[in-house]
Amino acid sequence: MLDDLESDKLKRSSPRQYFYDLVLGEDSSQESVYEGTSKSLVQDIINGYNATVFAYGATGAGKTHTMVGSSEEPGVMVRALNDIFLAARQLSDSVDVEVTMSYLEIYNENIRDLLSPSTGYLELRDESRGRNVQVTGLTEVSTNSTEEVMKLLHQGNKARTVEPTAANETSSRSHALLSVLVKQTMRSSARDIRRRARIKQGKLFMIDLAGSERAKQTKNQGKRLQEGAHINRSLLALGNCITALAGGARYVNYRDSKLTRLLKDALGGNCRTVMIAHVSPAAIHREESKNTLMYADRANRVTNKVEQNVLDVNYHVSQYRDMIGDLKNEISRLRNKMGNSEHEKTTDEETPSITRGSELRILREKIVSAFKEQMRLRRKLMELDSHLLGLNIAAEQQHAIISHWESRNNKLYKVTKDSAQRRSSTDSQVDEIETEDSTEEHEVDDITVQQAWTELSEISKEQERYAEMRAITERELESCRQRSASLEDELPSRINSDEERELLALMLRVHELEADKMMLQSERLVKQHELRRRELLLLRYDRQRQISDEIITRQRRIMEDGKMMLPNDLQELYIMYQQEIHAAAYNDSNLVDLSVSSMLFNNRLPPITRSDHFDTVDDTRIPSSSTDSDWEFPLPAIPEPREIENVMGPTVRPLVSPSVFFPPISNSASNKIQDNKLRRVASENFMNLSKNTRIGRLLKG
Ligand SMILES: Nc1ncnc2c1ncn2[C@@H]1O[C@H](COP(=O)(O)OP(=O)(O)OP(=O)(O)O)[C@@H](O)[C@H]1O
């Protein structure tokens, strides 16, 4: 017993090391805390990334002081907002910037809007199957004034639940989350088809957590005690998420508290996150300080994959916007004429009605036919745009085939401007290779890549042809627009009967309907192209993953042959990789379609045995058992599907053999099928484009 106590004492007194990016003392100024921890996040937000900074620690340790501060010594929230406004002002004139903010608190597991506290408790909703968490009805204020932000923050902080406790005179009894969204829209010239209208947005979360507390120390009772229990429960959930993420767990439970649901992205998603851990030097807070230091150390080991949020809106959206804008201008012009015609009703009454009637009929016919012509040209432009985009996708697919071929032949792939020139140079490379190695597989490979280059060069010619047609159509539309405008100018002085006004109203309605129709068409087209683009992206990512798998396999083989010791950190990485592959197969089944998720599941860890040890079933390579390996540190065993089934639910079966789409890279036979498949899809898309679009038929006609 004594021994136990002694060893416990020894353990408690032995120093422990924790690692952090920065340590600041109690005398550090607010400015140095901000500069050392959060200032760099502002530029990330401007660059379109998500970021979070949160203050963690025991009650009374100084979290609110760091995050909120006072008017004399403002904290991180105010300083970051100030810097965001400064940075936004320095952006170029071609960018529209919108800054919106919201401020909420989680008190006793209820969400309150701090910018509109009277609205009561708000609901938390999972959108896109839990990928996006939203607070319904939360006030979002759009502002670009620092003064207004200060006022809003002050107002929000006043509404926050703060009570005196034995540990802190002004103890925050809630978690406060300030969210700032910076949205930038790049203005693009409507006439330049190569430009893209891009939207970049970055979101910054700044969080002042309630402090963890021990009932014994705070001497809280009744309501305070209940609040403390809620605070501790949500902080425990946060700690569990951090521990799971730091350990590379395949499943992280964010659902235990509203705090972790809201912080899901900040903790393990697309977000740069800073944790400011507050520790008190007081002996009474020893246990709390130890916990805080431990969690901060773990959080330091969590690696998030951060991506820029650039919504690459296809350039033709701006084209549509311009067309719809044109139509709207015409609508308002016609409306004005309707108004004017009311006043001019009496002035034109002396004109003989028979002459006027025939003149107006002619004018009306001219206006109607000019309008019809305009609409025809607009539709033609849209179809040309759609076709051009389709050609771009088809070209991308051919590039994917070529890059895959070149990577297999150890050639660095570079896209040159002149694909025809590229093609001829590749033809000679192909010839050389053919003379060196004339196996059947290589011949099929080479034929595939030659066909890809041929199609690419045809696509490139088509692109040029369509771009030319587009330029001509645009010129025709411009002159037609001018003709319509001058015809409409003749209208006000001539209209004075109800019949004529009715005609004008009818034309107005037609214009309005055309504008609505165009809006719907543009939305549909954008969605279609986005889908096609994502499909292509999936293909590319899988290719990259296959190459990585191949590299790992070969490296492992070299290590195995050389009987090299496997370092522990590498072993951990293998385990993480394995978990990641399985987690992706199960958790992401709702992100991509079932066949893709099955594909991920079926492509397990790269095999460690030689290719001649592989059993082949239905063209899918299955690694044989690694138990006979002479490794000193055996590599982690790959769980059989049945084992996983017990833990994670039923196994996802492939709809089609994934190897048909994504064969192992070193399996030439499968690659041949893959290339042919990809080439067939690309070529079908290309054919369909020509066959199915109106412009395709028009051109043929
Ligand atoms: N670095 C500092 N310099 C000066 N005063 C500080 C500093 N840190 C904290 N304080 C003061 O200590 C008191 C407690 O700090 P604060 O309210 O920020 O703690 P907290 O961690 O937010 O506590 P709780 O979790 O209970 O809300 C406040 O009066 C605050 O002004």
The ligand as a Tripos MOL2 file, in Angstrom:
@<TRIPOS>MOLECULE
LIG
   31    33     1     0     0
SMALL
NO_CHARGES

@<TRIPOS>ATOM
      1 N1         -3.9220   38.3240  -18.4320 N.pl3     1 LIG1
      2 C1         -4.7950   38.9830  -17.6570 C.ar      1 LIG1
      3 N2         -4.5370   40.2400  -17.2810 N.ar      1 LIG1
      4 C2         -5.3780   40.9080  -16.4970 C.ar      1 LIG1
      5 N3         -6.5200   40.3910  -16.0090 N.ar      1 LIG1
      6 C3         -6.8310   39.1450  -16.3420 C.ar      1 LIG1
      7 C4         -5.9880   38.3630  -17.1830 C.ar      1 LIG1
      8 N4         -6.5510   37.1530  -17.3420 N.ar      1 LIG1
      9 C5         -7.6960   37.1740  -16.6490 C.ar      1 LIG1
     10 N5         -7.8730   38.3670  -16.0290 N.ar      1 LIG1
     11 C6         -8.9710   38.7140  -15.1740 C.3       1 LIG1
     12 O1         -9.3060   37.5830  -14.3880 O.3       1 LIG1
     13 C7        -10.7060   37.4650  -14.2380 C.3       1 LIG1
     14 C8        -11.1580   36.0960  -14.7570 C.3       1 LIG1
     15 O2        -10.8590   36.0260  -16.1320 O.3       1 LIG1
     16 P1        -11.8890   35.5290  -17.2060 P.3       1 LIG1
     17 O3        -13.2880   35.9520  -16.9010 O.co2     1 LIG1
     18 O4        -11.3450   35.9160  -18.5170 O.co2     1 LIG1
     19 O5        -11.7710   33.9600  -16.9650 O.3       1 LIG1
     20 P2        -12.4720   32.8080  -17.7480 P.3       1 LIG1
     21 O6        -11.4500   31.7810  -18.0150 O.co2     1 LIG1
     22 O7        -13.2130   33.3290  -18.9070 O.co2     1 LIG1
     23 O8        -13.4790   32.2610  -16.6560 O.3       1 LIG1
     24 P3        -14.8770   31.5180  -16.8340 P.3       1 LIG1
     25 O9        -14.5800   30.2430  -17.4820 O.co2     1 LIG1
     26 O10       -15.3590   31.3440  -15.4470 O.co2     1 LIG1
     27 O11       -15.7100   32.4160  -17.6390 O.co2     1 LIG1
     28 C9        -11.3290   38.6120  -15.0050 C.3       1 LIG1
     29 O12       -11.6290   39.6370  -14.1070 O.3       1 LIG1
     30 C10       -10.2440   39.0260  -15.9590 C.3       1 LIG1
     31 O13       -10.3370   40.4050  -16.2830 O.3       1 LIG1
@<TRIPOS>BOND
     1     1     2 1
     2     2     3 ar
     3     2     7 ar
     4     3     4 ar
     5     4     5 ar
     6     5     6 ar
     7     6     7 ar
     8     6    10 ar
     9     7     8 ar
    10     8     9 ar
    11     9    10 ar
    12    10    11 1
    13    11    12 1
    14    11    30 1
    15    12    13 1
    16    13    14 1
    17    13    28 1
    18    14    15 1
    19    15    16 1
    20    16    17 2
    21    16    18 1
    22    16    19 1
    23    19    20 1
    24    20    21 2
    25    20    22 1
    26    20    23 1
    27    23    24 1
    28    24    25 2
    29    24    26 1
    30    24    27 1
    31    28    29 1
    32    28    30 1
    33    30    31 1
@<TRIPOS>SUBSTRUCTURE
     1 LIG1         1 GROUP 0 **** ****
